[in-house]
């Protein structure tokens, strides 16, 4: 997310845009757009928490790779039409949307898995008991058998 925000700021500077109202709005919502693909891949890795880390990464791309790519592609395709708008706000927003989605996709499919594999972070699910606040005497028999969870 931080890399995507820095890249968007670089795009703003590269285009010679000064920080105004439009640019402030663009920068403030960049984080929301840029976190999407990383969250999808991280969630897919958590779903495979029982596997070794390299297999978690492979399975995350196998399960979510097409969805993440499709989301990126459709967002870029939608932003393409904004490049032809005569209103400056829509042109800038199209540039922002296209840049954010592309940078976010690139960082989430290259940097994120590389960092996970390099740092050795594994995603593990904890088997924590659910506390309902109901005493054992108040529970109907057989319904809340914790051994079956």
TORLO-954982 format. One record per atom (N, C-alpha, C): residue in three letters; x, z, y. Coordinates in steps of 0.02 Angstrom, whole numbers, padded with zeros to 5 digits. Layout:
+--------+--------+--------+--------+
| residu |      u |      w |      v |
+--------+--------+--------+--------+
|    ALA |      X |      Z |      Y |
...
+--------+--------+--------+--------+
***
This chain:
+--------+--------+--------+--------+
| residu |      u |      w |      v |
+--------+--------+--------+--------+
|    UNK |  00042 |  00000 | -00059 |
|    UNK |  00000 |  00000 |  00000 |
|    UNK |  00044 |  00000 |  00062 |
|    UNK |  00096 |  00042 |  00062 |
|    UNK |  00141 |  00045 |  00120 |
|    UNK |  00177 | -00022 |  00130 |
|    UNK |  00197 | -00053 |  00075 |
|    UNK |  00230 | -00118 |  00080 |
|    UNK |  00183 | -00171 |  00108 |
|    UNK |  00121 | -00169 |  00088 |
|    UNK |  00072 | -00217 |  00114 |
|    UNK |  00060 | -00206 |  00188 |
|    UNK |  00053 | -00144 |  00209 |
|    UNK |  00043 | -00130 |  00281 |
|    UNK |  00103 | -00153 |  00321 |
|    UNK |  00163 | -00140 |  00298 |
|    UNK |  00223 | -00163 |  00333 |
|    UNK |  00225 | -00239 |  00336 |
|    UNK |  00204 | -00272 |  00282 |
|    UNK |  00203 | -00345 |  00281 |
|    UNK |  00152 | -00372 |  00331 |
|    UNK |  00095 | -00340 |  00336 |
|    UNK |  00044 | -00362 |  00384 |
|    UNK |  00068 | -00353 |  00455 |
|    UNK |  00102 | -00298 |  00468 |
|    UNK |  00132 | -00288 |  00535 |
|    UNK |  00183 | -00343 |  00549 |
|    UNK |  00221 | -00363 |  00499 |
|    UNK |  00269 | -00418 |  00507 |
|    UNK |  00233 | -00484 |  00522 |
|    UNK |  00176 | -00495 |  00490 |
|    UNK |  00137 | -00556 |  00504 |
|    UNK |  00112 | -00555 |  00575 |
|    UNK |  00089 | -00496 |  00599 |
|    UNK |  00066 | -00491 |  00668 |
|    UNK |  00123 | -00507 |  00717 |
|    UNK |  00182 | -00481 |  00704 |
|    UNK |  00239 | -00494 |  00747 |
|    UNK |  00259 | -00568 |  00742 |
|    UNK |  00261 | -00595 |  00682 |
|    UNK |  00280 | -00664 |  00670 |
|    UNK |  00235 | -00712 |  00708 |
|    UNK |  00170 | -00696 |  00711 |
|    UNK |  00122 | -00739 |  00746 |
|    UNK |  00122 | -00727 |  00822 |
|    UNK |  00160 | -00678 |  00845 |
|    UNK |  00164 | -00664 |  00916 |
|    UNK |  00103 | -00629 |  00944 |
|    UNK |  00066 | -00595 |  00901 |
|    UNK |  00007 | -00559 |  00924 |
|    UNK |  00027 | -00491 |  00950 |
|    UNK | -00001 | -00473 |  01006 |
|    UNK |  00009 | -00406 |  01034 |
|    UNK | -00045 | -00360 |  01006 |
|    UNK | -00029 | -00296 |  01002 |
|    UNK | -00078 | -00248 |  00975 |
|    UNK | -00134 | -00238 |  01026 |
|    UNK | -00191 | -00264 |  01009 |
|    UNK | -00251 | -00257 |  01049 |
|    UNK | -00307 | -00229 |  01005 |
|    UNK | -00368 | -00237 |  01026 |
|    UNK | -00425 | -00211 |  00989 |
|    UNK | -00430 | -00244 |  00920 |
|    UNK | -00426 | -00310 |  00919 |
|    UNK | -00432 | -00347 |  00856 |
|    UNK | -00377 | -00327 |  00807 |
|    UNK | -00316 | -00325 |  00832 |
|    UNK | -00260 | -00308 |  00789 |
|    UNK | -00263 | -00236 |  00764 |
|    UNK | -00287 | -00191 |  00806 |
|    UNK | -00295 | -00121 |  00786 |
|    UNK | -00346 | -00114 |  00729 |
|    UNK | -00400 | -00151 |  00735 |
|    UNK | -00451 | -00150 |  00682 |
|    UNK | -00420 | -00178 |  00618 |
|    UNK | -00383 | -00232 |  00625 |
|    UNK | -00352 | -00264 |  00567 |
|    UNK | -00305 | -00216 |  00531 |
|    UNK | -00262 | -00183 |  00568 |
|    UNK | -00213 | -00138 |  00538 |
|    UNK | -00247 | -00077 |  00507 |
|    UNK | -00301 | -00053 |  00539 |
|    UNK | -00333 |  00008 |  00514 |
|    UNK | -00370 | -00004 |  00448 |
|    UNK | -00393 | -00065 |  00435 |
|    UNK | -00428 | -00076 |  00372 |
|    UNK | -00384 | -00109 |  00319 |
|    UNK | -00321 | -00120 |  00335 |
|    UNK | -00275 | -00149 |  00286 |
|    UNK | -00267 | -00105 |  00225 |
|    UNK | -00264 | -00040 |  00234 |
|    UNK | -00255 |  00005 |  00177 |
|    UNK | -00312 | -00002 |  00127 |
|    UNK | -00372 | -00008 |  00151 |
|    UNK | -00430 | -00015 |  00107 |
|    UNK | -00427 | -00078 |  00065 |
|    UNK | -00406 | -00133 |  00096 |
|    UNK | -00400 | -00196 |  00059 |
|    UNK | -00341 | -00195 |  00011 |
|    UNK | -00287 | -00163 |  00031 |
|    UNK | -00225 | -00168 | -00008 |
|    UNK | -00223 | -00121 | -00068 |
|    UNK | -00265 | -00071 | -00071 |
|    UNK | -00262 | -00023 | -00126 |
|    UNK | -00300 | -00048 | -00188 |
|    UNK | -00342 | -00097 | -00180 |
|    UNK | -00388 | -00118 | -00233 |
|    UNK | -00353 | -00139 | -00297 |
|    UNK | -00305 | -00183 | -00293 |
|    UNK | -00273 | -00210 | -00354 |
|    UNK | -00230 | -00157 | -00389 |
|    UNK | -00196 | -00116 | -00351 |
|    UNK | -00156 | -00063 | -00381 |
|    UNK | -00200 | -00014 | -00418 |
|    UNK | -00257 |  00003 | -00390 |
|    UNK | -00303 |  00050 | -00422 |
|    UNK | -00329 |  00021 | -00488 |
|    UNK | -00346 | -00044 | -00488 |
|    UNK | -00370 | -00075 | -00549 |
|    UNK | -00317 | -00073 | -00604 |
|    UNK | -00256 | -00090 | -00587 |
|    UNK | -00202 | -00089 | -00637 |
|    UNK | -00186 | -00018 | -00660 |
|    UNK | -00184 |  00029 | -00613 |
|    UNK | -00170 |  00098 | -00631 |
|    UNK | -00224 |  00127 | -00676 |
|    UNK | -00286 |  00110 | -00661 |
|    UNK | -00341 |  00134 | -00703 |
|    UNK | -00336 |  00105 | -00774 |
|    UNK | -00318 |  00042 | -00778 |
|    UNK | -00309 |  00012 | -00844 |
|    UNK | -00251 |  00045 | -00882 |
|    UNK | -00200 |  00067 | -00846 |
|    UNK | -00144 |  00102 | -00878 |
|    UNK | -00166 |  00171 | -00903 |
|    UNK | -00208 |  00205 | -00864 |
|    UNK | -00233 |  00270 | -00884 |
|    UNK | -00276 |  00264 | -00947 |
|    UNK | -00312 |  00210 | -00953 |
|    UNK | -00354 |  00199 | -01012 |
|    UNK | -00312 |  00193 | -01075 |
|    UNK | -00249 |  00174 | -01069 |
|    UNK | -00204 |  00166 | -01126 |
|    UNK | -00152 |  00222 | -01127 |
|    UNK | -00172 |  00282 | -01107 |
|    UNK | -00125 |  00338 | -01098 |
|    UNK | -00091 |  00358 | -01163 |
|    UNK | -00120 |  00342 | -01219 |
|    UNK | -00090 |  00361 | -01284 |
|    UNK | -00031 |  00317 | -01302 |
|    UNK | -00023 |  00261 | -01269 |
|    UNK |  00030 |  00212 | -01287 |
|    UNK |  00094 |  00225 | -01248 |
|    UNK |  00150 |  00198 | -01270 |
|    UNK |  00212 |  00201 | -01231 |
|    UNK |  00203 |  00165 | -01164 |
|    UNK |  00245 |  00181 | -01117 |
|    UNK |  00237 |  00156 | -01049 |
|    UNK |  00239 |  00080 | -01045 |
|    UNK |  00286 |  00048 | -01079 |
|    UNK |  00289 | -00025 | -01075 |
|    UNK |  00227 | -00058 | -01104 |
|    UNK |  00198 | -00027 | -01155 |
|    UNK |  00136 | -00052 | -01183 |
|    UNK |  00077 | -00040 | -01136 |
|    UNK |  00079 |  00016 | -01099 |
|    UNK |  00026 |  00030 | -01050 |
|    UNK |  00026 | -00025 | -00997 |
|    UNK |  00085 | -00045 | -00974 |
|    UNK |  00089 | -00098 | -00923 |
|    UNK |  00064 | -00164 | -00951 |
|    UNK |  00087 | -00181 | -01011 |
|    UNK |  00065 | -00243 | -01043 |
|    UNK | -00011 | -00245 | -01052 |
|    UNK | -00038 | -00190 | -01077 |
|    UNK | -00110 | -00187 | -01089 |
|    UNK | -00150 | -00188 | -01024 |
|    UNK | -00122 | -00158 | -00971 |
|    UNK | -00156 | -00160 | -00906 |
|    UNK | -00162 | -00231 | -00881 |
|    UNK | -00108 | -00270 | -00889 |
|    UNK | -00111 | -00340 | -00868 |
|    UNK | -00156 | -00381 | -00914 |
|    UNK | -00156 | -00364 | -00978 |
|    UNK | -00199 | -00400 | -01025 |
|    UNK | -00273 | -00386 | -01010 |
|    UNK | -00289 | -00324 | -00994 |
|    UNK | -00358 | -00305 | -00981 |
|    UNK | -00382 | -00325 | -00911 |
|    UNK | -00340 | -00314 | -00861 |
|    UNK | -00362 | -00322 | -00792 |
|    UNK | -00329 | -00380 | -00755 |
|    UNK | -00280 | -00412 | -00785 |
|    UNK | -00242 | -00464 | -00750 |
|    UNK | -00286 | -00521 | -00725 |
|    UNK | -00331 | -00545 | -00767 |
|    UNK | -00374 | -00600 | -00746 |
|    UNK | -00422 | -00577 | -00691 |
|    UNK | -00448 | -00517 | -00697 |
|    UNK | -00494 | -00491 | -00646 |
|    UNK | -00459 | -00483 | -00579 |
|    UNK | -00399 | -00455 | -00581 |
|    UNK | -00361 | -00445 | -00519 |
|    UNK | -00344 | -00513 | -00488 |
|    UNK | -00322 | -00561 | -00528 |
|    UNK | -00307 | -00627 | -00502 |
|    UNK | -00369 | -00661 | -00474 |
|    UNK | -00426 | -00655 | -00509 |
|    UNK | -00488 | -00686 | -00486 |
|    UNK | -00511 | -00656 | -00420 |
|    UNK | -00504 | -00590 | -00413 |
|    UNK | -00521 | -00558 | -00350 |
|    UNK | -00478 | -00582 | -00293 |
|    UNK | -00413 | -00589 | -00306 |
|    UNK | -00367 | -00615 | -00256 |
|    UNK | -00385 | -00687 | -00238 |
|    UNK | -00397 | -00728 | -00287 |
|    UNK | -00411 | -00799 | -00276 |
|    UNK | -00475 | -00809 | -00235 |
|    UNK | -00528 | -00773 | -00253 |
|    UNK | -00591 | -00781 | -00216 |
|    UNK | -00586 | -00755 | -00144 |
|    UNK | -00548 | -00702 | -00134 |
|    UNK | -00538 | -00676 | -00066 |
|    UNK | -00498 | -00725 | -00023 |
|    UNK | -00446 | -00754 | -00052 |
|    UNK | -00407 | -00804 | -00016 |
|    UNK | -00450 | -00865 | -00001 |
|    UNK | -00490 | -00887 | -00050 |
|    UNK | -00534 | -00944 | -00039 |
|    UNK | -00585 | -00930 |  00016 |
|    UNK | -00612 | -00870 |  00018 |
|    UNK | -00660 | -00852 |  00071 |
|    UNK | -00626 | -00851 |  00139 |
|    UNK | -00564 | -00827 |  00141 |
|    UNK | -00530 | -00823 |  00206 |
|    UNK | -00508 | -00892 |  00231 |
|    UNK | -00502 | -00940 |  00187 |
|    UNK | -00481 | -01007 |  00205 |
|    UNK | -00526 | -01037 |  00259 |
|    UNK | -00591 | -01027 |  00253 |
|    UNK | -00638 | -01056 |  00300 |
|    UNK | -00634 | -01024 |  00369 |
|    UNK | -00608 | -00964 |  00373 |
|    UNK | -00601 | -00930 |  00438 |
|    UNK | -00544 | -00960 |  00479 |
|    UNK | -00498 | -00996 |  00447 |
|    UNK | -00443 | -01027 |  00484 |
|    UNK | -00468 | -01082 |  00531 |
|    UNK | -00527 | -01108 |  00520 |
|    UNK | -00553 | -01162 |  00561 |
|    UNK | -00602 | -01139 |  00615 |
|    UNK | -00610 | -01073 |  00623 |
|    UNK | -00655 | -01046 |  00673 |
|    UNK | -00625 | -01052 |  00742 |
|    UNK | -00667 | -01064 |  00791 |
|    UNK | -00643 | -01069 |  00860 |
|    UNK | -00638 | -01000 |  00893 |
|    UNK | -00675 | -00951 |  00868 |
|    UNK | -00670 | -00884 |  00895 |
|    UNK | -00605 | -00852 |  00869 |
|    UNK | -00567 | -00825 |  00915 |
|    UNK | -00501 | -00797 |  00898 |
|    UNK | -00507 | -00739 |  00849 |
|    UNK | -00559 | -00698 |  00856 |
|    UNK | -00567 | -00641 |  00811 |
|    UNK | -00572 | -00664 |  00739 |
|    UNK | -00613 | -00715 |  00725 |
|    UNK | -00622 | -00738 |  00656 |
|    UNK | -00559 | -00771 |  00629 |
|    UNK | -00523 | -00808 |  00672 |
|    UNK | -00460 | -00837 |  00650 |
|    UNK | -00410 | -00783 |  00631 |
|    UNK | -00404 | -00732 |  00674 |
|    UNK | -00358 | -00677 |  00659 |
|    UNK | -00379 | -00639 |  00597 |
|    UNK | -00444 | -00628 |  00590 |
|    UNK | -00468 | -00592 |  00531 |
|    UNK | -00455 | -00632 |  00467 |
|    UNK | -00464 | -00698 |  00470 |
|    UNK | -00448 | -00740 |  00413 |
|    UNK | -00375 | -00738 |  00395 |
|    UNK | -00332 | -00739 |  00445 |
|    UNK | -00260 | -00733 |  00434 |
|    UNK | -00244 | -00666 |  00403 |
|    UNK | -00274 | -00614 |  00430 |
|    UNK | -00264 | -00546 |  00404 |
|    UNK | -00287 | -00540 |  00332 |
|    UNK | -00348 | -00563 |  00319 |
|    UNK | -00376 | -00557 |  00252 |
|    UNK | -00334 | -00594 |  00200 |
|    UNK | -00316 | -00655 |  00216 |
|    UNK | -00275 | -00695 |  00170 |
|    UNK | -00207 | -00662 |  00159 |
|    UNK | -00175 | -00641 |  00212 |
|    UNK | -00109 | -00610 |  00207 |
|    UNK | -00112 | -00544 |  00168 |
|    UNK | -00161 | -00503 |  00184 |
|    UNK | -00168 | -00438 |  00150 |
|    UNK | -00179 | -00446 |  00076 |
|    UNK | -00224 | -00491 |  00058 |
|    UNK | -00240 | -00500 | -00012 |
|    UNK | -00180 | -00529 | -00050 |
|    UNK | -00145 | -00576 | -00021 |
|    UNK | -00087 | -00605 | -00055 |
|    UNK | -00031 | -00554 | -00062 |
|    UNK | -00015 | -00519 | -00008 |
|    UNK |  00037 | -00467 | -00013 |
|    UNK |  00018 | -00412 | -00062 |
|    UNK | -00045 | -00391 | -00059 |
|    UNK | -00067 | -00338 | -00104 |
|    UNK | -00062 | -00360 | -00177 |
|    UNK | -00083 | -00421 | -00190 |
|    UNK | -00078 | -00448 | -00258 |
|    UNK | -00005 | -00451 | -00281 |
|    UNK |  00038 | -00477 | -00238 |
|    UNK |  00109 | -00482 | -00257 |
|    UNK |  00140 | -00414 | -00270 |
|    UNK |  00128 | -00366 | -00226 |
|    UNK |  00158 | -00300 | -00235 |
|    UNK |  00128 | -00263 | -00295 |
|    UNK |  00063 | -00272 | -00307 |
|    UNK |  00032 | -00236 | -00363 |
|    UNK |  00050 | -00266 | -00430 |
|    UNK |  00067 | -00330 | -00432 |
|    UNK |  00084 | -00360 | -00496 |
|    UNK |  00159 | -00364 | -00508 |
|    UNK |  00199 | -00347 | -00458 |
|    UNK |  00272 | -00348 | -00468 |
|    UNK |  00302 | -00279 | -00455 |
|    UNK |  00293 | -00253 | -00395 |
|    UNK |  00325 | -00190 | -00376 |
|    UNK |  00295 | -00130 | -00413 |
|    UNK |  00230 | -00126 | -00417 |
|    UNK |  00197 | -00069 | -00449 |
|    UNK |  00218 | -00061 | -00522 |
|    UNK |  00213 | -00113 | -00564 |
|    UNK |  00235 | -00103 | -00633 |
|    UNK |  00309 | -00090 | -00639 |
|    UNK |  00349 | -00122 | -00595 |
|    UNK |  00421 | -00110 | -00597 |
|    UNK |  00438 | -00038 | -00580 |
|    UNK |  00403 | -00010 | -00530 |
|    UNK |  00414 |  00060 | -00513 |
|    UNK |  00392 |  00106 | -00570 |
|    UNK |  00335 |  00090 | -00600 |
|    UNK |  00312 |  00132 | -00657 |
|    UNK |  00362 |  00131 | -00714 |
|    UNK |  00388 |  00073 | -00730 |
|    UNK |  00436 |  00068 | -00785 |
|    UNK |  00503 |  00098 | -00766 |
|    UNK |  00524 |  00092 | -00703 |
|    UNK |  00588 |  00119 | -00682 |
|    UNK |  00587 |  00194 | -00676 |
|    UNK |  00534 |  00220 | -00646 |
|    UNK |  00529 |  00292 | -00636 |
|    UNK |  00506 |  00329 | -00699 |
|    UNK |  00480 |  00292 | -00746 |
|    UNK |  00460 |  00323 | -00809 |
|    UNK |  00396 |  00362 | -00804 |
|    UNK |  00355 |  00349 | -00755 |
|    UNK |  00293 |  00385 | -00747 |
|    UNK |  00244 |  00363 | -00802 |
|    UNK |  00216 |  00411 | -00836 |
|    UNK |  00165 |  00395 | -00886 |
|    UNK |  00100 |  00425 | -00863 |
|    UNK |  00048 |  00391 | -00880 |
|    UNK | -00019 |  00416 | -00864 |
|    UNK | -00047 |  00448 | -00927 |
|    UNK | -00063 |  00511 | -00922 |
|    UNK | -00090 |  00547 | -00980 |
|    UNK | -00156 |  00579 | -00962 |
|    UNK | -00201 |  00576 | -01009 |
|    UNK | -00264 |  00610 | -01000 |
|    UNK | -00259 |  00681 | -01025 |
|    UNK | -00284 |  00726 | -00988 |
|    UNK | -00285 |  00796 | -01008 |
|    UNK | -00352 |  00811 | -01042 |
|    UNK | -00349 |  00845 | -01096 |
|    UNK | -00411 |  00866 | -01130 |
|    UNK | -00431 |  00935 | -01104 |
|    UNK | -00463 |  00935 | -01047 |
|    UNK | -00484 |  00998 | -01018 |
|    UNK | -00556 |  01012 | -01037 |
|    UNK | -00571 |  01073 | -01055 |
|    UNK | -00641 |  01088 | -01074 |
|    UNK | -00687 |  01086 | -01014 |
|    UNK | -00748 |  01068 | -01027 |
|    UNK | -00798 |  01065 | -00974 |
|    UNK | -00833 |  01133 | -00973 |
|    UNK | -00834 |  01164 | -00914 |
|    UNK | -00866 |  01229 | -00906 |
|    UNK | -00934 |  01218 | -00875 |
|    UNK | -00986 |  01234 | -00912 |
|    UNK | -01054 |  01223 | -00888 |
|    UNK | -01084 |  01283 | -00854 |
|    UNK | -01052 |  01341 | -00862 |
|    UNK | -01080 |  01402 | -00833 |
|    UNK | -01133 |  01433 | -00877 |
|    UNK | -01143 |  01405 | -00936 |
|    UNK | -01193 |  01432 | -00982 |
|    UNK | -01155 |  01471 | -01036 |
|    UNK | -01177 |  01531 | -01048 |
|    UNK | -01144 |  01571 | -01099 |
|    UNK | -01159 |  01543 | -01168 |
|    UNK | -01119 |  01563 | -01217 |
|    UNK | -01128 |  01538 | -01285 |
|    UNK | -01196 |  01559 | -01314 |
|    UNK | -01221 |  01616 | -01292 |
|    UNK | -01286 |  01639 | -01318 |
|    UNK | -01344 |  01597 | -01291 |
|    UNK | -01335 |  01569 | -01231 |
|    UNK | -01388 |  01529 | -01200 |
|    UNK | -01389 |  01457 | -01224 |
|    UNK | -01336 |  01434 | -01256 |
|    UNK | -01331 |  01364 | -01277 |
|    UNK | -01375 |  01354 | -01339 |
|    UNK | -01411 |  01298 | -01340 |
|    UNK | -01447 |  01281 | -01402 |
|    UNK | -01397 |  01268 | -01458 |
|    UNK | -01414 |  01288 | -01517 |
|    UNK | -01367 |  01282 | -01573 |
|    UNK | -01355 |  01209 | -01590 |
|    UNK | -01290 |  01193 | -01601 |
|    UNK | -01271 |  01126 | -01622 |
|    UNK | -01266 |  01075 | -01567 |
|    UNK | -01295 |  01087 | -01509 |
|    UNK | -01294 |  01037 | -01456 |
|    UNK | -01227 |  01036 | -01420 |
|    UNK | -01198 |  01094 | -01408 |
|    UNK | -01135 |  01099 | -01370 |
|    UNK | -01076 |  01116 | -01416 |
|    UNK | -01071 |  01081 | -01470 |
|    UNK | -01016 |  01092 | -01516 |
|    UNK | -00953 |  01061 | -01487 |
|    UNK | -00907 |  01102 | -01461 |
|    UNK | -00846 |  01078 | -01428 |
|    UNK | -00800 |  01040 | -01475 |
|    UNK | -00804 |  01052 | -01539 |
|    UNK | -00759 |  01018 | -01586 |
|    UNK | -00776 |  00944 | -01592 |
|    UNK | -00836 |  00924 | -01573 |
|    UNK | -00856 |  00854 | -01578 |
|    UNK | -00842 |  00815 | -01514 |
|    UNK | -00817 |  00847 | -01462 |
|    UNK | -00803 |  00813 | -01399 |
|    UNK | -00740 |  00773 | -01403 |
+--------+--------+--------+--------+
***
